[in-house]
Amino acid sequence: MPRFSRRSFLHLSAAASAAAAFHVMSEPMLAAAARHRPHAKDAVVIDSNENPLGPCPAARDAISAIIPQGGRYSDNLADELVNTFAQIEGLKPDSIYCTAGSTPPLSLSVLAFTSPQKSYVTADPGFETGMMMSSIAGARVVKVPLTKTYAHDVKAMLAAAPDAGVFYICNPNNPTGTLTPHSDIEYLAANKPKDSIILVDEAYIHFSEAPSAFDLVKAGKDVVVLRTFSKVYGMAGLRCGFVVARPDLLEKVVARGGQNFMPVTAVVAATASLKDTALVPERRRINTGIRQQTFQWLDRNGYAYIPSESNCFLLDTKRPGKEVRDAMGKENVLIGRVWPVMPTYVRITVGTQEEMERFQAAFQKVMRS
């Protein structure tokens, strides 16, 4: 675990007070805000980019085994998790910090590296949390359209914000599920303004074959990478993730309020999941198969969508997306929110095969009405 200076420690109370003044807007909170009402127990819930498979068997067994020790903080378990991850990824343990999912370190990174003088630069459409946190930091938000292939337009991002503090790259992107080439991220790292960072959110990377940006961290670049167990590992409700960066950058992020003990259930489940080497390939295969079957159905019925390499995609309804989302809710199928830049598109999470079949039936009924 990273070591923090006495100066950083003395600043922690002030940072914690600042952190208490805002609400971190996470994916489930954004999804719930779009619903307006609680959903029925038998609803098809494909609006939050969750993994319906849940934790793997090894993770569930680890949770059961640790419950009797739930009265202890057991911070040594987090050390084991970090060391396991470091060995798998070829990283140094002092460049990794364990967090409750990836949303908290995303928010703290924005607070650490943006200000009224340093802008936050993101794709449009893109995940909204960083934009919301920029308002807390008093930073200008610069939204840059995606390219024609729905990748981050890194050259346009550079041109739009020579005062940037953070360039946010979600890869694959949320909500489009599309990839930005690693070479583009390398270009951004080589040409960005001094003292800015690239914040690479890899929440969905396991659903694709895309390379990680960890190599840029290993090379000492100004890059902060986020990982979570919420998606492919099916642990959204357990809350566990990592922030990975050079120790000096990591210290700036964690000093904004990120120091805390992790839930022991989440930590042991995450460690067990990492040790299951067949887990990610198998779940990628399942997600890809169901996603492609859904795309084939959409193709057969003449519906337009953006091809994705993640567990979500954007579907063009050819009418105000909010109206379609509300109509689908009446059919007991909850679909994702709408981004202002693409008002006729709704985000669909890839669920189980049965859930996607119920989605298809409801969507066909809504579109014909």
Order of alpha helices (4+ residues) and beta strands (2+ residues): alpha-alpha-beta-alpha-alpha-beta-alpha-beta-alpha-beta-alpha-beta-alpha-beta-alpha-beta-beta-alpha-alpha-alpha-beta-beta-alpha-beta-beta-alpha
